[in-house]
Amino acid sequence: MNKDVLIIGGGPSGLSTALHLIKTAPHLTPRILILEREHYPRPKLCGGGLVFDAENILEDLGLDVREVPHADSDEIHFDFAGRGLKVRMPKRHALRVIRRDEFDHWLAKKAVSSGIEIREGVVVKSVQPREECVIVETNQGEFRAQVVVGADGSNGITRRCIFPREPVYTARALEVLTPNASAQSKEFEQERGRVAFFDFFPVPNNIAGYVWDFPTQVKGVPMRCWGIYDTNLLADQQRPALKEPLAAEMKRHGFDLGDYEIKSHPIRWYNPRNNVSVPRVLLVGDAIGADAIFGEGISMALGYGVIASQEITESFQRGEFSFRRYRRRLGRSGLGQTLFARWVITQVIYSLKWRWFQILLWRVFKPIVLLAAWVFVLNWSKRDLRR
Ligand SMILES: Cc1cc2nc3c(=O)[nH]c(=O)nc-3n(C[C@H](O)[C@H](O)[C@H](O)COP(=O)(O)OP(=O)(O)OC[C@H]3O[C@@H](n4cnc5c(N)ncnc54)[C@H](O)[C@@H]3O)c2cc1C
């Protein structure tokens, strides 16, 4: 089958690319096809924390994420060993937490109702760029396209086909869902309530990341989503098993990690050295990289869609598909600038791993941290949506 734009992966980056292409190049709509390996609503391991920028991009598409079941946090704590920085947003929630099976299904339905074709259950096996087209082999035969978008996530096949020898920068993450209160700690629900926690106490033990605990909901039932993220930046040092700090933090609040199912998935993080395209094929979302500090990638995935759609639209106008300018376009965008800044911050905050530094950072240098977050971490999407 021949298409103009073939998008591999129907997660937020692939769906956002398609939804933005409808805006920037409406004539392409019937010539776009998304190939998705799973069937919606498909499971996706993710904390589901949506920051302001994600909602901003969705609003700009005319979409209201409140249609998706969610739990809101009014406050976020960035702690070291239980104490640190508290963040509230004026007149709005600080973090909105969705479940990815529901969110991605909702976004896919929006794409379909806007005229985008999605084929579910199609597993891409290889991506071969040629001078005249790209050949995509799948479990359901061969597809040919003018342009392919690799939106297939941290383990995606597209990147492996076009950059087989590139170094891989991935974080490890574990996730666990628990009830709102444990048998031992009935007060937990009142204590933690609508607060999302990030605690960086594992850093001095060479786990370059944090333990999180968010309020969430599953099928309307309030729950907590716990997890641990490790950039692997200190992987050459001796580290405890990843689940140990998570188990310790959960125990502190009356939960036994052994009682719950632990799931894990890598998160590929953005490194400025990463390649992003070859002629006729460009990457978006985790296929390039999520934020390195937190592994935050939903807003980024939506943001990659904004930039990729501009690049593809101009390529069709010129009739030239080298994607030579994509890297520069990304680098100059609000998304590229925040990803770069976060990569730099990651090298600093996780390399200076000493306990005293982490205490200074999260408990003493609060105004500096807040200012850095405001300038380099938040509000990047507005710049890209104005273009
Ligand atoms: C444990 C964990 C917790 C996280 N928590 C958060 C959080 O709280 N907030 C946040 O912002 N980010 C979080 N993230 C990161 C976030 O999940 C990702 O950054 C985001 O999903 C990236 O979107 P994407 O569209 O690029 O890739 P994905 O969401 O991975 O989507 C890729 C899609 O491609 C499909 N696919 C893959 N291979 C093929 C193939 N060969 N053929 C066809 N289809 C294929 C997959 O089925 C999938 O639907 C978390 C990640 C993990 C692992």
PDBQT file of the ligand as one rigid body, heavy atoms in Angstrom, charges set to zero:
ROOT
HETATM    1  C1  LIG A 401       7.334   3.879  34.251  1.00  0.00    +0.000 C 
HETATM    2  C2  LIG A 401       7.158   5.124  33.425  1.00  0.00    +0.000 A 
HETATM    3  C3  LIG A 401       6.541   6.237  33.989  1.00  0.00    +0.000 A 
HETATM    4  C4  LIG A 401       6.369   7.408  33.239  1.00  0.00    +0.000 A 
HETATM    5  N1  LIG A 401       5.716   8.458  33.801  1.00  0.00    +0.000 NA
HETATM    6  C5  LIG A 401       5.521   9.593  33.085  1.00  0.00    +0.000 A 
HETATM    7  C6  LIG A 401       4.759  10.663  33.628  1.00  0.00    +0.000 A 
HETATM    8  O1  LIG A 401       4.229  10.586  34.737  1.00  0.00    +0.000 OA
HETATM    9  N2  LIG A 401       4.612  11.788  32.876  1.00  0.00    +0.000 N 
HETATM   10  C7  LIG A 401       5.155  11.904  31.620  1.00  0.00    +0.000 A 
HETATM   11  O2  LIG A 401       5.004  12.955  30.999  1.00  0.00    +0.000 OA
HETATM   12  N3  LIG A 401       5.860  10.879  31.073  1.00  0.00    +0.000 NA
HETATM   13  C8  LIG A 401       6.040   9.730  31.761  1.00  0.00    +0.000 A 
HETATM   14  N4  LIG A 401       6.706   8.674  31.193  1.00  0.00    +0.000 N 
HETATM   15  C9  LIG A 401       7.245   8.831  29.827  1.00  0.00    +0.000 C 
HETATM   16  C10 LIG A 401       6.138   8.667  28.761  1.00  0.00    +0.000 C 
HETATM   17  O3  LIG A 401       5.429   7.472  28.986  1.00  0.00    +0.000 OA
HETATM   18  C11 LIG A 401       6.749   8.645  27.355  1.00  0.00    +0.000 C 
HETATM   19  O4  LIG A 401       7.662   9.705  27.237  1.00  0.00    +0.000 OA
HETATM   20  C12 LIG A 401       5.681   8.769  26.268  1.00  0.00    +0.000 C 
HETATM   21  O5  LIG A 401       4.847   7.644  26.288  1.00  0.00    +0.000 OA
HETATM   22  C13 LIG A 401       6.319   8.886  24.886  1.00  0.00    +0.000 C 
HETATM   23  O6  LIG A 401       5.323   8.870  23.908  1.00  0.00    +0.000 OA
HETATM   24  P1  LIG A 401       5.641   8.272  22.446  1.00  0.00    +0.000 P 
HETATM   25  O7  LIG A 401       4.398   8.473  21.646  1.00  0.00    +0.000 OA
HETATM   26  O8  LIG A 401       6.907   8.821  21.941  1.00  0.00    +0.000 OA
HETATM   27  O9  LIG A 401       5.913   6.721  22.697  1.00  0.00    +0.000 OA
HETATM   28  P2  LIG A 401       4.944   5.602  23.287  1.00  0.00    +0.000 P 
HETATM   29  O10 LIG A 401       3.947   6.177  24.189  1.00  0.00    +0.000 OA
HETATM   30  O11 LIG A 401       5.842   4.525  23.793  1.00  0.00    +0.000 OA
HETATM   31  O12 LIG A 401       4.150   5.092  22.025  1.00  0.00    +0.000 OA
HETATM   32  C14 LIG A 401       4.788   4.288  21.044  1.00  0.00    +0.000 C 
HETATM   33  C15 LIG A 401       3.711   3.540  20.304  1.00  0.00    +0.000 C 
HETATM   34  O13 LIG A 401       4.316   2.820  19.235  1.00  0.00    +0.000 OA
HETATM   35  C16 LIG A 401       3.792   1.503  19.190  1.00  0.00    +0.000 C 
HETATM   36  N5  LIG A 401       4.819   0.664  18.597  1.00  0.00    +0.000 N 
HETATM   37  C17 LIG A 401       6.027   0.330  19.121  1.00  0.00    +0.000 A 
HETATM   38  N6  LIG A 401       6.708  -0.469  18.294  1.00  0.00    +0.000 NA
HETATM   39  C18 LIG A 401       5.917  -0.646  17.212  1.00  0.00    +0.000 A 
HETATM   40  C19 LIG A 401       6.068  -1.395  16.002  1.00  0.00    +0.000 A 
HETATM   41  N7  LIG A 401       7.171  -2.125  15.749  1.00  0.00    +0.000 N 
HETATM   42  N8  LIG A 401       5.063  -1.364  15.091  1.00  0.00    +0.000 NA
HETATM   43  C20 LIG A 401       3.933  -0.622  15.323  1.00  0.00    +0.000 A 
HETATM   44  N9  LIG A 401       3.744   0.085  16.456  1.00  0.00    +0.000 NA
HETATM   45  C21 LIG A 401       4.720   0.079  17.377  1.00  0.00    +0.000 A 
HETATM   46  C22 LIG A 401       3.505   1.160  20.650  1.00  0.00    +0.000 C 
HETATM   47  O14 LIG A 401       2.537   0.124  20.771  1.00  0.00    +0.000 OA
HETATM   48  C23 LIG A 401       2.996   2.501  21.173  1.00  0.00    +0.000 C 
HETATM   49  O15 LIG A 401       1.610   2.646  21.032  1.00  0.00    +0.000 OA
HETATM   50  C24 LIG A 401       6.863   7.479  31.905  1.00  0.00    +0.000 A 
HETATM   51  C25 LIG A 401       7.472   6.360  31.336  1.00  0.00    +0.000 A 
HETATM   52  C26 LIG A 401       7.616   5.191  32.075  1.00  0.00    +0.000 A 
HETATM   53  C27 LIG A 401       8.251   3.984  31.435  1.00  0.00    +0.000 C 
ENDROOT
TORSDOF 0
